[in-house]
Amino acid sequence: MSADGLIVVDKPAGMTSHDVVARIRRLAKTRRVGHGGTLDPMATGVLIIGVNRATRLLTYVIGAQKGYTATIRLGQSTITDDAEGDVVATMSAAGIADTAIHAGLAAQRGEIDQVPSAVSAIKINGQRAYKRVRDGETVDLPARRVTVSRLDVLNIRRAQLPGALSTAAPSASAPAASAPAASAPAASAPAASAPAASAPSGSAAPGFVAPGAAVSGSAVSGSVASASAPLGSVASASAPSGSASSASEASPSASAASPSSPSSPASAASTASGVADGGVEVIDVDIDVTCSSGTYIRAIARDLGAALGVGGHLTALRRTAVGGLTLADASTLGELEERAPDVVGLPMSEAARQAFPQRTATADEARILSHGGPLAPVGIDGPYAVFAPSGEVLAIVSERDGRARAEIVLAPA
């Protein structure tokens, strides 16, 4: 059986986070395995896995700052706000200037009130939001305060796609757009009850109806491939993770709508009302994001498209960091297969040293702490790791009411 510790996995596209946990359970020969923040099946990159006693550290991993690279497609909206859902509105982005794109993203930096994607694992009265959408309900999620500390544009690419130009509005069950004003954080009201923000002057394309409006004719269905390769890889969606937890980008998108393959060519144009034959110009925007836990990168794409008046969705997502753990620390599943069952990359004590401020206890303090007793405070802010004189991590503690008390004891007597 594997040792206690963390594994930084470079998750491939097409697998749920639960799929990865199941694979690690087999490789590590233990059932005590969990993950620290769900990634959608289409997403790739850093997924933190806890093994044995280290699963108790995952609570702190989930709340850590996250880093992502992603590609936003302007000119199309989907029911899930990403490439796993059906396209519900298409509008040429030919009139959108680069300066308008930069301004639209700048409005989403800092502390903002972001409306999560309706097709998400957030619970409403005990039921997942994506289940309610799948059952035909219109879901209005309240805005959440999140922090986007970095949102940089890496590249802007324009392409002409074959297919249809649609002015039809999206399905009423599609997640509503919460488009931020150019000089303020995203609106805090649920987007279903608020109109999309106006596009920057001169940049809006006429005829686009923001997600959340009533249906006029049939939606354009099918998938569209990026004209040039987006950041990160994208694969067909698989079943949603059954063990979703609070994370920066997590939703069982494939459950909410008929899945479409984001890597396949564009499908034939719909002949529904409001759809005309002809190519559509879209814009793919590569971004680099650092954000707080709970931020939806899909919502950034949705809100940018709504603000510009042409719709938008995410076509690629790669998580590059969770706290201080990055892709440089990650192993692929193939690499882990080769060294199984010794798959733990960060033993418990080393993981605690990387994730927390540190304090070394005396022998007497170690004995007290291992029994769950409090220690004298030393003035360290936030939770921190306490180590025995031998170097073994004993507990994660926080200082309150004049004492340093254990939040979790990792090396009980």
Secondary structure, 3 states (H helix, E strand, C coil): CCCCEEEEEEECCCCCHHHHHHHHHHHHCCCCEEECCCECCCCEEEEEEEEHHHHHHHHHHHCCCEEEEEEEEECEEECCCECCCCEEEECCCCCCCHHHHHHHHHCCCEEEEECCCCCCCCEECCEEHHHHHHCCCCCCCCCEEEEEEEEEEEEEEEEEECCEEECCCCCCCCCCCCCCCCCCCCCCCCHHHCCCCCCCCCCCCCCCCCCCCCCCCCCCCCCCCCCCCCCCCCCCCCCCCCCCCCCCECCCHHHCCCCCCCCCCCCCCCCCCCEEECCEEEEEEEEEEEECCCCCHHHHHHHHHHHHCCCEEEEEEEEEEECCEEHHHCECHHHHHHHCCCCCCEEHHHHHHHHCCEEECCHHHHHHHHCCCCECCCCCCCCEEEECCCCCEEEEEEEECCEEEEEEECCCC
